[in-house]
Amino acid sequence: MRLASFILVALTACAGKGAATPESTTATTTSPASSTPTVAGDPGTAATAASGAPPSGSANPPEASPPPEPMGSALPTDLGRKVPPFPLRAVSPDKVSTVAHGAVPVPEGLASKIDPAAPFFVWEQVLPPRVVLTFPKHMGLDLYIVLFDGEVSIKADDIAGKQKRLWPWNAARVPGLGAMVESKEPTRAIFVLVANTPGGTLGQAAAAAPKAGWTRRPAPVTSVELDKQPDLAWGGGAYHARLGFEDGSASLGSLMASKSAPVRQNVHEHEWEILAILSGDGTLVRTVGGREDATPIDAGTFVSIAPGVPHAYRPSGKSPLVAVQLFLPPGPEQRFKKLAGGAN
């Protein structure tokens, strides 16, 4: 790919290692009578304008922007037919088993989209019933999978019980690839290949491909039920996160924000951020080279933000945000625990 070709966006706030904005996961709005930001993600009511005096000629003091409305904490289970196709998508042939090919193994038709300078590649995978997609062994790559519709089994001889079964909002991590993904029913899932060498790229992983096989998997295949992880809520219930994987080559979890919940500008200096937007409607504002770039985003959008790029999210007020979220390497997701605990 070049990820810039399909919308580079960012909308979740995080304060990972070296983050420049300590309160990065709180959201802000601006009072109509003042340029002073009001904090919507912090506990309590929105902040008032910096000056308590009313504007010249006004009989009333300025009103603070209201905090965003709360939303339910449960992850939606009806996304299968609601989410439009993602821009990078592989549809496996009906009842035909296939193998991911290439120095960076991906389904047919996706190889030309890979950016060798990036540390990851993300796409939507569609599997009809009773189809097997096989990934060959590759020591330099890890595979992350999150289902939002259907059912699959991840199979390999070295997996306990020979398989890991996944349903909607289940996720799996397959270090070193070397596994089969077999669908039990029509399935839609987010697949992410990650270069597992710190600071490494897909191009470097591809260069090592001829010698990338293994006799012992670098780490066990693991799975997690995201919908059963603790709900980390803040901003009066306007924001929710659930963490699945918090270590390894990437962290993975879910992120939700109500339809009126913005995310203030923040930056993570050392981590990439990836999101697959399953629901939402708003505008990403990125600051690149001192200039703001505003990009509309909605469901069926992949979000990618490089380290060091300031970014913010402005909701349209039409639909809540629901997203699968990864950080490479892990770290910024720990901010959600602090926010849920009442930290600013």
Secondary structure, 3 states (H helix, E strand, C coil): CCHHHHCCCCCCCCCCCCCCCCCCCCCEEECCCCCCEEECCCCCCCCCCCCCCCCCCCCCCCCCCCCCCCCCCCCCCCCCCCCCCCCCEEECCCCCCEECECCCCECCCCHHHCCCCCCEEEEEEEECCCCEEEEEEEEEEEEEEEEEEEEEEEECCCCHHHEEEECCCEEEEEEEEEEEEEEEEEEEEEEEEEECCCCCCHHHHHHCHHHCCCCCCCCCCEEEEHHHCCCEEEHHHCEEEEEEECCCCCEEEEEEECCCCCEEEECCCCCEEEEEEEECEEEEEEEECCEEEEEEEECCEEEEECCCCCEEEEECCCCCEEEEEEEECCCHHHHHHHHHCCCC
